[in-house]
Amino acid sequence: MSRRKLGVCMIVQKFGGIAMRDEQMRAACITHIREGLNTYHHVLVVVSAIGRMHDPYSTDSLLQLTTAFSSAKKARDLAAACGELIAAAVLSAELKEAGIPNLVLHGRRAGIITSGEFGDATIESIDTTAILSEFQEEGTRCLIIPGFQGVNAKGDMMTLGRGGSDLTAIALGAALQVDHVAFYKDVPGVMTNDPKQVSAARKLDSISMKDFLPLLDCEKPIIQKRAALHALNTKIPLYIRGICHSEEGTWVLP
């Protein structure tokens, strides 16, 4: 099923670790979610784990709980996936408190079926049945899905590699044929240069996906390159903007 067949208008909004870092930043997330609901009626939210390295609930921190994870990849993935589950639960509670009804879908209900290696799984397929069914329910217009993870045929939790929440958002967006996938970052959009290194760096209003891809060949790409390649292959538009910036962001167009 696709959203065109059901007549459901929706977007995917992806919030990374910086956006989820504390209550003040998550208040900005909630503002963007409310705006998305007002414009597109249905919003599917994908979240990363809270914070970054050394923050208590970041993926890196969870994986440092024991050195035994180095030889137990299945257990390692189960622990790693908890960061996004915690983030989803926290945002869900705060959205409800802000008067925005929502529901978290995770595990098999998220519909992301994976295979391959633990820690670097491949998305085999996406079953959108549960997502579309919930969006058809009266009053359900906001769904949250933890990023970075899926389940294999046996039901084991598997993670998608570093930056895998970006792939989650784009893969879901493509499967649901959404209007676009929006990413909320700590920069106002796609910049001509790294603003931390080049003071004259400026934001681009739009860029083609083919011109965007080379910009991701760096130590800290603005989104995961694997995810961007999926957007290229599925022709899904991306919109990258600052979580705390009021100005327009950058459209990455197929």
ZAVO-270032 format. One record per atom (N, C-alpha, C, O): residue in one letter; x, y, z. Coordinates in steps of 0.2 Angstrom, whole numbers, padded with zeros to 4 digits, always signed. Last residue first. Layout:
# residues N
AXYZ/...
This chain:
# residues 254
P+0081+0077-0032/P+0083+0071-0036/P+0084+0073-0043/P+0085+0069-0047/L+0088+0089-0021/L+0082+0087-0026/L+0085+0082-0030/L+0091+0082-0033/V+0087+0096-0006/V+0092+0092-0010/V+0087+0088-0014/V+0083+0084-0012/W+0085+0112+0000/W+0082+0107-0003/W+0087+0103-0007/W+0091+0106-0011/T+0089+0119+0016/T+0092+0118+0009/T+0088+0112+0006/T+0087+0107+0010/G+0079+0131+0025/G+0085+0127+0024/G+0087+0125+0017/G+0086+0130+0013/E+0075+0148+0030/E+0074+0142+0026/E+0080+0138+0026/E+0086+0140+0026/E+0077+0153+0048/E+0077+0154+0040/E+0076+0147+0037/E+0077+0142+0040/S+0078+0149+0061/S+0071+0151+0058/S+0071+0152+0051/S+0066+0151+0048/H+0086+0136+0069/H+0086+0142+0064/H+0080+0143+0061/H+0076+0139+0059/C+0087+0125+0077/C+0085+0131+0080/C+0086+0137+0076/C+0087+0143+0078/I+0089+0115+0067/I+0084+0114+0072/I+0082+0120+0076/I+0076+0121+0078/G+0091+0119+0050/G+0093+0120+0057/G+0088+0119+0062/G+0082+0121+0061/R+0088+0107+0037/R+0087+0114+0040/R+0090+0114+0047/R+0091+0108+0050/I+0085+0099+0022/I+0089+0100+0028/I+0089+0107+0030/I+0091+0111+0027/Y+0075+0089+0013/Y+0075+0096+0016/Y+0079+0096+0022/Y+0077+0093+0027/L+0074+0078-0001/L+0076+0079+0006/L+0076+0087+0007/L+0077+0091+0003/P+0064+0068-0012/P+0067+0075-0010/P+0069+0075-0003/P+0065+0072+0002/I+0068+0052-0019/I+0064+0056-0013/I+0068+0062-0012/I+0074+0063-0010/K+0073+0043-0028/K+0070+0049-0030/K+0066+0053-0025/K+0061+0056-0027/T+0079+0031-0025/T+0071+0031-0025/T+0068+0038-0026/T+0062+0039-0026/N+0092+0034-0027/N+0089+0028-0031/N+0082+0028-0031/N+0078+0026-0035/L+0094+0045-0018/L+0095+0046-0025/L+0092+0040-0029/L+0088+0042-0034/A+0091+0039-0006/A+0087+0044-0008/A+0088+0045-0016/A+0083+0047-0019/H+0102+0030-0006/H+0095+0027-0006/H+0090+0033-0008/H+0086+0031-0012/L+0112+0039-0005/L+0112+0035-0011/L+0105+0032-0011/L+0102+0031-0017/A+0109+0044+0008/A+0108+0049+0003/A+0108+0045-0004/A+0104+0047-0009/A+0113+0033+0016/A+0106+0035+0016/A+0104+0040+0010/A+0099+0039+0007/R+0126+0032+0014/R+0122+0027+0012/R+0115+0029+0011/R+0111+0026+0007/K+0130+0044+0020/K+0130+0044+0013/K+0126+0038+0010/K+0123+0038+0005/Q+0121+0052+0033/Q+0124+0046+0031/Q+0124+0046+0023/Q+0119+0046+0020/I+0123+0070+0032/I+0119+0064+0033/I+0123+0058+0031/I+0128+0059+0027/I+0135+0078+0034/I+0128+0080+0036/I+0123+0075+0037/I+0119+0075+0042/P+0149+0068+0039/P+0144+0071+0034/P+0138+0073+0037/P+0136+0071+0043/K+0163+0069+0046/K+0157+0070+0049/K+0152+0073+0044/K+0150+0079+0044/E+0174+0066+0036/E+0173+0063+0043/E+0167+0063+0046/E+0164+0058+0049/C+0167+0065+0019/C+0171+0068+0025/C+0170+0064+0031/C+0166+0059+0032/D+0158+0065+0008/D+0165+0061+0008/D+0169+0065+0013/D+0174+0067+0011/L+0148+0072+0005/L+0147+0068+0011/L+0153+0064+0012/L+0154+0059+0017/L+0149+0080-0006/L+0150+0083+0000/L+0150+0079+0006/L+0152+0081+0012/P+0145+0071-0016/P+0153+0072-0015/P+0154+0075-0008/P+0159+0075-0005/L+0131+0072-0015/L+0134+0066-0013/L+0142+0067-0012/L+0144+0065-0007/F+0126+0084-0021/F+0127+0084-0014/F+0131+0078-0012/F+0134+0078-0007/D+0126+0082-0035/D+0131+0087-0032/D+0132+0087-0025/D+0137+0088-0022/K+0116+0073-0035/K+0122+0071-0038/K+0128+0076-0035/K+0133+0074-0034/M+0105+0080-0030/M+0108+0075-0026/M+0115+0073-0029/M+0119+0071-0024/S+0107+0098-0031/S+0105+0092-0034/S+0108+0086-0030/S+0113+0087-0027/I+0101+0111-0020/I+0107+0107-0023/I+0104+0100-0026/I+0100+0097-0023/S+0097+0126-0013/S+0095+0120-0016/S+0101+0117-0019/S+0106+0121-0021/D+0102+0136-0006/D+0095+0136-0005/D+0093+0129-0008/D+0088+0126-0006/L+0117+0135+0005/L+0114+0134-0002/L+0106+0133-0001/L+0104+0130+0004/K+0125+0146+0016/K+0120+0141+0015/K+0118+0141+0008/K+0116+0146+0005/R+0143+0149+0016/R+0136+0151+0015/R+0131+0145+0014/R+0133+0140+0012/A+0158+0153+0024/A+0154+0148+0021/A+0146+0151+0021/A+0144+0154+0025/A+0167+0162+0029/A+0163+0164+0023/A+0159+0159+0020/A+0155+0160+0015/S+0175+0154+0038/S+0170+0159+0041/S+0165+0162+0035/S+0160+0164+0037/V+0178+0138+0039/V+0178+0143+0034/V+0173+0148+0036/V+0167+0147+0036/Q+0177+0129+0050/Q+0183+0130+0047/Q+0184+0136+0042/Q+0189+0139+0041/K+0164+0129+0053/K+0168+0129+0059/K+0176+0131+0056/K+0180+0133+0060/P+0157+0128+0041/P+0157+0134+0044/P+0162+0135+0050/P+0163+0140+0052/D+0163+0119+0027/D+0162+0118+0035/D+0162+0125+0038/D+0168+0128+0038/N+0155+0127+0013/N+0161+0124+0017/N+0159+0123+0024/N+0153+0125+0026/T+0142+0129+0009/T+0147+0128+0004/T+0153+0125+0007/T+0157+0122+0003/M+0130+0119+0018/M+0134+0124+0017/M+0139+0123+0012/M+0141+0117+0010/V+0113+0115+0020/V+0119+0112+0017/V+0124+0119+0015/V+0121+0123+0012/G+0108+0122+0036/G+0107+0119+0030/G+0113+0116+0027/G+0118+0116+0030/P+0112+0128+0048/P+0106+0130+0045/P+0104+0126+0038/P+0098+0127+0036/V+0116+0115+0060/V+0118+0120+0055/V+0112+0122+0051/V+0107+0118+0051/D+0112+0104+0067/D+0115+0110+0071/D+0118+0115+0066/D+0121+0120+0069/K+0096+0099+0059/K+0103+0098+0061/K+0105+0104+0065/K+0101+0109+0067/Y+0084+0089+0053/Y+0085+0095+0058/Y+0092+0094+0061/Y+0093+0089+0065/F+0077+0084+0038/F+0082+0083+0043/F+0083+0089+0047/F+0084+0095+0044/A+0063+0077+0030/A+0066+0083+0033/A+0071+0081+0038/A+0069+0077+0043/V+0058+0071+0015/V+0060+0069+0021/V+0064+0075+0024/V+0069+0077+0020/H+0042+0073+0007/H+0049+0074+0007/H+0051+0071+0014/H+0047+0070+0018/D+0029+0066+0004/D+0031+0072+0001/D+0038+0074+0001/D+0041+0075-0004/V+0031+0048+0004/V+0030+0054+0007/V+0032+0060+0002/V+0035+0060-0003/Q+0031+0034+0001/Q+0030+0039-0004/Q+0028+0046-0002/Q+0023+0049-0004/L+0034+0024+0010/L+0027+0028+0011/L+0026+0033+0005/L+0020+0036+0005/A+0047+0021+0005/A+0042+0016+0006/A+0035+0019+0006/A+0030+0016+0003/A+0053+0034+0007/A+0052+0031+0000/A+0047+0025+0000/A+0043+0025-0004/G+0053+0035+0021/G+0050+0040+0017/G+0048+0037+0010/G+0043+0039+0007/L+0060+0024+0025/L+0053+0024+0027/L+0049+0029+0022/L+0044+0028+0020/A+0072+0027+0020/A+0069+0021+0018/A+0062+0021+0019/A+0058+0019+0015/I+0075+0039+0027/I+0074+0040+0020/I+0071+0033+0017/I+0067+0034+0013/A+0075+0035+0041/A+0071+0040+0038/A+0069+0040+0031/A+0064+0040+0029/T+0086+0025+0040/T+0079+0023+0042/T+0074+0028+0040/T+0069+0026+0037/L+0096+0033+0037/L+0094+0028+0032/L+0087+0026+0034/L+0083+0025+0029/D+0098+0040+0048/D+0096+0044+0042/D+0094+0039+0037/D+0089+0040+0033/S+0101+0030+0057/S+0095+0033+0058/S+0093+0037+0052/S+0087+0038+0050/G+0114+0027+0054/G+0109+0023+0051/G+0102+0025+0052/G+0098+0023+0049/G+0126+0032+0059/G+0122+0036+0055/G+0116+0033+0052/G+0112+0035+0048/R+0134+0016+0058/R+0134+0023+0061/R+0130+0028+0056/R+0131+0027+0050/G+0122+0002+0056/G+0129+0006+0055/G+0128+0013+0057/G+0123+0016+0058/L+0110-0003+0059/L+0111-0001+0052/L+0118+0002+0051/L+0119+0005+0046/T+0106-0017+0070/T+0107-0010+0068/T+0110-0009+0062/T+0113-0014+0059/M+0093-0028+0074/M+0099-0027+0071/M+0100-0020+0070/M+0095-0016+0069/M+0085-0040+0085/M+0086-0033+0083/M+0093-0032+0080/M+0098-0036+0082/D+0077-0055+0078/D+0083-0052+0082/D+0083-0044+0080/D+0083-0043+0074/G+0067-0061+0071/G+0065-0057+0076/G+0071-0053+0080/G+0069-0050+0085/K+0071-0069+0061/K+0070-0072+0068/K+0068-0068+0073/K+0066-0070+0079/A+0073-0060+0051/A+0068-0065+0050/A+0066-0069+0057/A+0061-0071+0058/N+0077-0045+0060/N+0078-0050+0055/N+0072-0055+0055/N+0068-0054+0059/V+0073-0028+0062/V+0073-0034+0065/V+0074-0039+0059/V+0071-0038+0053/G+0082-0012+0064/G+0077-0016+0061/G+0077-0023+0065/G+0081-0024+0069/Q+0088+0004+0067/Q+0087-0002+0068/Q+0082-0006+0064/Q+0077-0002+0062/F+0089+0018+0066/F+0096+0015+0067/F+0095+0007+0067/F+0099+0003+0069/G+0076+0026+0075/G+0080+0025+0070/G+0085+0020+0071/G+0086+0017+0077/P+0059+0023+0081/P+0066+0023+0083/P+0071+0022+0077/P+0069+0017+0073/I+0046+0032+0076/I+0049+0026+0075/I+0057+0027+0077/I+0060+0032+0075/I+0030+0039+0080/I+0037+0040+0081/I+0040+0033+0080/I+0038+0028+0082/L+0017+0048+0072/L+0020+0042+0074/L+0027+0043+0075/L+0030+0047+0071/C+0003+0058+0072/C+0010+0058+0073/C+0012+0051+0076/C+0010+0049+0081/R-0011+0056+0071/R-0008+0059+0066/R+0000+0060+0066/R+0003+0062+0062/T-0025+0049+0076/T-0018+0047+0076/T-0014+0050+0070/T-0015+0048+0064/G-0038+0052+0075/G-0034+0056+0080/G-0027+0054+0080/G-0023+0057+0084/E-0044+0037+0070/E-0046+0044+0071/E-0041+0046+0077/E-0040+0043+0082/E-0032+0028+0059/E-0036+0028+0065/E-0038+0036+0067/E-0034+0040+0066/Q-0023+0029+0049/Q-0031+0029+0047/Q-0035+0029+0053/Q-0041+0031+0053/F-0011+0028+0055/F-0013+0034+0052/F-0020+0035+0050/F-0023+0040+0050/E-0012+0014+0058/E-0012+0019+0063/E-0014+0025+0061/E-0018+0029+0064/S-0010+0009+0044/S-0016+0007+0048/S-0017+0012+0054/S-0023+0014+0056/L+0002+0013+0041/L-0004+0016+0037/L-0010+0015+0041/L-0015+0019+0041/I+0010+0006+0050/I+0010+0013+0050/I+0004+0016+0047/I+0001+0021+0049/A+0007-0007+0047/A+0005-0005+0054/A+0005+0003+0054/A+0001+0006+0057/T+0011-0008+0033/T+0004-0010+0035/T+0003-0006+0042/T-0002-0003+0042/T+0024-0007+0027/T+0021-0001+0030/T+0013-0002+0033/T+0010+0003+0034/D+0038-0016+0028/D+0031-0017+0028/D+0027-0011+0031/D+0028-0010+0037/I+0052-0016+0019/I+0048-0012+0024/I+0041-0013+0023/I+0038-0012+0017/S+0067-0026+0017/S+0060-0024+0015/S+0057-0019+0020/S+0059-0020+0026/E+0080-0026+0020/E+0078-0030+0015/E+0071-0028+0012/E+0070-0028+0006/I+0093-0016+0025/I+0086-0016+0025/I+0084-0020+0019/I+0085-0019+0013/T+0107-0024+0033/T+0104-0021+0026/T+0097-0021+0027/T+0094-0026+0030/A+0118-0020+0047/A+0113-0023+0043/A+0111-0020+0037/A+0112-0014+0036/D+0129-0019+0055/D+0130-0016+0049/D+0124-0019+0044/D+0126-0022+0039/G+0127-0025+0067/G+0131-0019+0067/G+0131-0016+0061/G+0133-0010+0060/F+0126-0041+0060/F+0124-0037+0066/F+0129-0031+0066/F+0135-0032+0065/E+0124-0043+0042/E+0129-0043+0048/E+0126-0039+0054/E+0123-0033+0053/G+0109-0048+0035/G+0116-0047+0035/G+0119-0047+0041/G+0118-0052+0045/S+0093-0039+0036/S+0097-0045+0035/S+0105-0043+0035/S+0106-0037+0036/T+0077-0033+0041/T+0084-0033+0040/T+0087-0039+0039/T+0084-0045+0041/I+0062-0024+0040/I+0065-0031+0040/I+0072-0030+0037/I+0074-0028+0032/I+0052-0013+0048/I+0059-0013+0045/I+0062-0020+0045/I+0064-0022+0051/G+0040-0011+0055/G+0040-0014+0048/G+0047-0015+0044/G+0047-0016+0039/A+0037-0008+0067/A+0040-0002+0063/A+0040-0005+0056/A+0040-0001+0051/R+0033-0020+0073/R+0028-0015+0071/R+0030-0009+0067/R+0026-0006+0063/R+0045-0026+0076/R+0041-0028+0070/R+0036-0023+0068/R+0034-0023+0062/G+0052-0012+0084/G+0052-0019+0083/G+0048-0021+0076/G+0049-0017+0071/H+0039+0001+0086/H+0046-0001+0086/H+0046-0009+0085/H+0040-0012+0085/L+0030+0016+0087/L+0030+0010+0084/L+0038+0007+0083/L+0042+0011+0081/V+0022+0027+0097/V+0028+0024+0096/V+0027+0017+0093/V+0024+0013+0096/L+0010+0040+0094/L+0011+0033+0096/L+0018+0031+0093/L+0021+0033+0088/N+0001+0054+0100/N+0006+0051+0096/N+0007+0044+0098/N+0004+0042+0103/P-0006+0071+0102/P-0006+0063+0103/P-0001+0060+0098/P+0000+0062+0093/I+0000+0084+0110/I+0000+0081+0103/I+0000+0074+0104/I+0005+0071+0106/G+0001+0092+0121/G-0005+0091+0118/G-0005+0088+0111/G-0010+0089+0108/A+0013+0091+0128/A+0012+0097+0124/A+0005+0097+0120/A+0004+0101+0116/E+0013+0078+0133/E+0012+0084+0138/E+0011+0090+0134/E+0007+0095+0137/K+0015+0071+0121/K+0009+0071+0124/K+0007+0076+0129/K+0002+0079+0129/L+0028+0075+0119/L+0023+0077+0114/L+0016+0077+0117/L+0012+0081+0116/E+0034+0069+0130/E+0034+0076+0130/E+0029+0079+0125/E+0026+0084+0125/A+0032+0055+0127/A+0030+0058+0133/A+0029+0066+0133/A+0024+0069+0135/S+0040+0055+0115/S+0033+0053+0115/S+0029+0056+0121/S+0024+0059+0120/L+0053+0058+0119/L+0049+0062+0115/L+0042+0061+0115/L+0038+0066+0114/V+0055+0046+0127/V+0055+0053+0130/V+0052+0058+0126/V+0048+0062+0128/A+0054+0036+0117/A+0049+0036+0123/A+0049+0043+0126/A+0044+0045+0128/A+0064+0039+0108/A+0057+0039+0106/A+0052+0039+0112/A+0047+0043+0111/A+0075+0038+0117/A+0074+0044+0114/A+0067+0044+0111/A+0063+0049+0112/I+0075+0024+0120/I+0074+0029+0125/I+0072+0035+0122/I+0068+0039+0125/L+0077+0019+0107/L+0071+0017+0110/L+0069+0022+0116/L+0064+0024+0117/E+0090+0023+0104/E+0084+0026+0100/E+0077+0025+0103/E+0073+0029+0103/G+0096+0015+0114/G+0097+0023+0114/G+0091+0026+0110/G+0089+0031+0112/C+0094+0002+0111/C+0091+0005+0116/C+0091+0013+0116/C+0087+0016+0119/A+0103-0003+0101/A+0096+0000+0099/A+0092+0003+0104/A+0088+0007+0103/A+0114-0007+0108/A+0114-0001+0104/A+0108+0002+0102/A+0107+0008+0102/A+0109-0019+0114/A+0111-0013+0118/A+0111-0007+0114/A+0108-0002+0116/L+0108-0027+0102/L+0102-0026+0106/L+0103-0020+0111/L+0098-0016+0112/D+0121-0027+0097/D+0115-0023+0093/D+0109-0022+0098/D+0106-0017+0097/R+0127-0034+0107/R+0129-0028+0106/R+0124-0024+0102/R+0122-0018+0104/A+0121-0047+0105/A+0119-0043+0112/A+0121-0036+0111/A+0118-0031+0113/K+0127-0050+0093/K+0119-0049+0094/K+0117-0045+0100/K+0113-0041+0100/K+0140-0049+0096/K+0138-0044+0091/K+0130-0044+0092/K+0127-0038+0091/A+0151-0052+0106/A+0144-0054+0107/A+0140-0049+0102/A+0137-0044+0105/S+0164-0047+0108/S+0163-0054+0105/S+0156-0056+0105/S+0155-0062+0104/S+0162-0034+0112/S+0166-0035+0106/S+0166-0042+0104/S+0167-0043+0098/F+0154-0034+0124/F+0151-0033+0118/F+0155-0034+0112/F+0152-0036+0106/A+0163-0035+0134/A+0161-0041+0132/A+0157-0040+0125/A+0156-0045+0121/T+0165-0023+0140/T+0170-0025+0134/T+0168-0031+0131/T+0170-0033+0126/T+0151-0013+0144/T+0155-0019+0145/T+0159-0021+0139/T+0157-0020+0133/L+0147-0001+0141/L+0145-0004+0147/L+0149-0010+0149/L+0150-0012+0155/Q+0149+0005+0129/Q+0155+0005+0133/Q+0153+0002+0140/Q+0157+0002+0145/L+0137+0006+0122/L+0142+0001+0120/L+0148+0001+0125/L+0152-0004+0124/L+0132+0018+0128/L+0129+0011+0130/L+0133+0005+0128/L+0133+0000+0131/S+0140+0028+0123/S+0140+0026+0130/S+0137+0020+0132/S+0140+0016+0136/D+0136+0027+0109/D+0143+0025+0111/D+0144+0024+0119/D+0147+0019+0121/T+0123+0031+0110/T+0125+0024+0108/T+0132+0022+0110/T+0133+0017+0112/S+0119+0040+0124/S+0121+0040+0117/S+0123+0033+0116/S+0124+0029+0120/Y+0115+0043+0137/Y+0111+0038+0134/Y+0113+0038+0126/Y+0109+0035+0122/P+0126+0052+0143/P+0124+0045+0146/P+0120+0040+0142/P+0120+0034+0143/D+0138+0057+0132/D+0132+0058+0135/D+0129+0052+0137/D+0130+0047+0134/H+0149+0051+0125/H+0150+0053+0132/H+0144+0055+0135/H+0143+0056+0142/M+0143+0056+0109/M+0148+0053+0113/M+0149+0056+0120/M+0150+0062+0121/R+0127+0064+0110/R+0133+0061+0107/R+0138+0058+0111/R+0136+0057+0117/G+0109+0064+0112/G+0116+0067+0113/G+0121+0063+0109/G+0119+0060+0104/I+0099+0050+0111/I+0100+0056+0114/I+0107+0058+0115/I+0111+0054+0117/A+0098+0042+0095/A+0099+0042+0102/A+0100+0049+0105/A+0103+0053+0101/S+0086+0049+0083/S+0092+0046+0085/S+0092+0045+0092/S+0088+0048+0096/V+0069+0046+0076/V+0074+0049+0081/V+0080+0045+0081/V+0080+0039+0081/V+0057+0051+0065/V+0062+0046+0066/V+0067+0049+0071/V+0069+0055+0069/V+0039+0053+0063/V+0045+0056+0066/V+0050+0050+0067/V+0049+0044+0070/L+0028+0057+0052/L+0031+0051+0054/L+0038+0054+0057/L+0042+0056+0053/V+0013+0066+0052/V+0020+0066+0052/V+0023+0060+0055/V+0021+0058+0060/H-0001+0073+0043/H+0002+0067+0046/H+0010+0068+0046/H+0013+0070+0041/H-0003+0087+0039/H-0008+0083+0042/H-0005+0077+0046/H-0007+0075+0052/Y+0005+0096+0034/Y+0005+0090+0030/Y+0000+0085+0033/Y-0001+0079+0031/T+0004+0108+0042/T+0005+0108+0035/T+0003+0102+0031/T+0000+0102+0026/N+0002+0104+0055/N-0002+0109+0052/N-0002+0109+0045/N-0007+0111+0042/L+0013+0095+0056/L+0006+0092+0057/L+0001+0097+0054/L-0004+0096+0051/G+0024+0104+0056/G+0023+0098+0051/G+0016+0096+0051/G+0013+0094+0045/E+0022+0111+0067/E+0021+0114+0061/E+0020+0109+0055/E+0016+0110+0051/R+0024+0101+0077/R+0017+0104+0076/R+0016+0108+0070/R+0011+0107+0067/I+0037+0098+0074/I+0032+0093+0073/I+0025+0096+0072/I+0021+0094+0068/H+0043+0110+0078/H+0044+0108+0071/H+0038+0102+0069/H+0035+0102+0064/T+0040+0110+0091/T+0038+0115+0087/T+0038+0113+0080/T+0033+0115+0077/I+0048+0098+0095/I+0040+0098+0096/I+0037+0104+0092/I+0032+0103+0089/C+0061+0103+0093/C+0058+0097+0089/C+0050+0097+0089/C+0047+0097+0084/A+0061+0112+0103/A+0061+0115+0096/A+0059+0109+0092/A+0056+0111+0087/A+0060+0104+0114/A+0055+0109+0113/A+0055+0111+0106/A+0050+0113+0103/R+0073+0098+0113/R+0067+0094+0111/R+0061+0098+0110/R+0056+0097+0107/M+0081+0108+0118/M+0081+0106+0111/M+0075+0102+0109/M+0073+0103+0103/Q+0076+0108+0131/Q+0076+0114+0127/Q+0076+0112+0120/Q+0072+0115+0116/E+0079+0095+0136/E+0072+0097+0135/E+0071+0103+0131/E+0066+0104+0128/D+0093+0088+0125/D+0090+0090+0131/D+0083+0093+0130/D+0080+0093+0125/R+0095+0081+0112/R+0100+0081+0118/R+0097+0083+0125/R+0099+0080+0130/M+0089+0080+0100/M+0086+0076+0106/M+0090+0077+0112/M+0088+0074+0117/A+0098+0087+0092/A+0091+0089+0092/A+0087+0086+0098/A+0083+0089+0101/I+0109+0078+0093/I+0109+0085+0095/I+0102+0088+0096/I+0101+0091+0101/G+0104+0066+0086/G+0106+0066+0093/G+0107+0073+0096/G+0105+0074+0102/G+0091+0071+0075/G+0097+0068+0077/G+0098+0069+0084/G+0094+0071+0088/F+0075+0068+0068/F+0079+0072+0073/F+0085+0068+0075/F+0084+0063+0078/K+0066+0069+0053/K+0072+0065+0057/K+0075+0070+0061/K+0077+0076+0059/Q+0050+0067+0047/Q+0055+0072+0050/Q+0060+0068+0054/Q+0058+0063+0059/V+0041+0064+0033/V+0045+0061+0038/V+0050+0066+0041/V+0053+0070+0037/I+0024+0069+0029/I+0031+0069+0028/I+0034+0065+0034/I+0031+0063+0039/M+0008+0066+0020/M+0013+0065+0026/M+0020+0067+0024/M+0022+0067+0018/C-0008+0062+0017/C-0003+0067+0015/C+0002+0067+0021/C-0001+0068+0027/V-0017+0049+0010/V-0014+0051+0016/V-0008+0056+0014/V-0003+0054+0011/G-0023+0041+0000/G-0025+0048+0001/G-0022+0051+0007/G-0025+0056+0009/L-0020+0028-0002/L-0025+0029+0004/L-0026+0037+0004/L-0030+0039+0008/K-0012+0029-0013/K-0018+0025-0014/K-0023+0026-0008/K-0029+0026-0009/R-0002+0037-0008/R-0006+0039-0013/R-0013+0035-0014/R-0018+0038-0015/R+0004+0029+0002/R+0000+0034+0004/R-0004+0037-0001/R-0009+0040+0000/S+0002+0011-0003/S+0006+0018-0003/S+0001+0023-0001/S-0005+0022+0000/M+0004-0006+0000/M+0000+0000+0000/M+0004+0006+0000/M+0010+0006+0003/
